[in-house]
Amino acid sequence: MSLWVWIAVVAGIVLIIWLAVVVIGTPKRRQAAQREKAAELRREAEEKLASAARREVTASQEEAAARREREAAEQALRHAENVDPDLPGSPSAAEAAAD
């Protein structure tokens, strides 16, 4: 055989080996890329969960503060109604009627 035939055969064998490595290695690389993507998605989801938990705590604290403020306002309103002499049934109205 001539030299160029040997070169073509060797080049063909090298090409077949290279293709086999690429084809066999591609699923492994694809799986590795998918694992990386899954890890990134998990990390982002965990960050969002932590952020949501912090926001829920803040919202709960705000709700409790609003509830306390509402109760204080209602108590102040009841006190104002008790003091108002113009409202019927208030102690101040009874005192004014007695005078």
C-alpha positions in Angstrom: 0.0 0.0 0.0 1.1 3.5 -0.6 1.8 6.0 2.0 -1.3 8.1 1.4 -3.5 5.1 2.0 -1.8 4.5 5.4 -2.3 8.1 6.3 -6.0 8.0 5.3 -6.5 4.8 7.3 -4.8 6.3 10.4 -6.8 9.5 10.0 -10.0 7.6 9.7 -9.2 5.6 12.8 -8.4 8.7 14.7 -11.6 10.4 13.5 -13.7 7.3 14.6 -12.0 7.3 18.0 -12.6 11.1 18.4 -16.3 10.7 17.4 -16.7 7.9 19.8 -15.3 9.9 22.6 -17.4 12.9 21.7 -20.6 10.9 21.4 -19.9 8.9 24.6 -18.8 11.9 26.5 -21.6 14.2 25.4 -24.3 12.5 27.6 -22.0 12.7 30.6 -21.3 16.4 29.9 -25.0 17.0 29.4 -25.8 15.3 32.7 -23.1 17.3 34.5 -24.5 20.5 33.0 -28.0 19.5 34.1 -26.7 18.8 37.6 -25.1 22.2 37.8 -28.4 23.8 36.5 -30.4 21.9 39.1 -28.0 23.0 41.9 -28.3 26.6 40.8 -32.1 26.3 40.7 -32.1 24.8 44.2 -29.9 27.6 45.5 -32.2 30.2 44.0 -35.3 28.5 45.4 -33.7 28.3 48.9 -32.9 32.0 48.7 -36.4 32.8 47.7 -37.8 30.6 50.6 -35.5 32.4 53.1 -36.6 35.8 51.8 -40.3 34.8 52.0 -39.8 33.6 55.5 -38.2 36.9 56.5 -41.0 38.8 54.9 -43.6 36.7 56.7 -42.0 37.4 60.0 -42.0 41.1 59.2 -45.6 41.0 58.1 -46.5 39.2 61.3 -44.8 41.8 63.4 -46.5 44.6 61.5 -49.9 42.9 62.0 -49.3 42.6 65.7 -48.3 46.3 65.9 -51.4 47.3 63.9 -53.6 45.2 66.2 -52.2 46.9 69.3 -52.6 50.3 67.7 -56.2 49.5 66.8 -57.0 48.3 70.4 -55.4 51.5 71.8 -57.5 53.7 69.4 -60.7 51.8 70.3 -59.9 52.2 74.0 -59.3 56.0 73.5 -62.6 56.2 71.6 -64.5 54.5 74.4 -62.9 56.8 76.9 -63.9 59.8 74.7 -67.5 58.6 74.6 -67.5 58.2 78.4 -66.2 61.8 78.8 -68.5 63.4 76.2 -71.4 65.2 78.0 -73.5 65.4 74.8 -73.9 61.6 74.4 -76.9 60.1 76.2 -76.0 57.5 78.7 -72.5 58.8 79.4 -71.6 59.6 83.1 -70.9 63.2 82.1 -74.4 63.6 80.6 -76.0 62.3 83.8 -74.0 64.8 85.9 -75.0 67.6 83.5 -78.7 66.6 83.8 -78.4 66.6 87.6 -77.2 70.1 87.6 
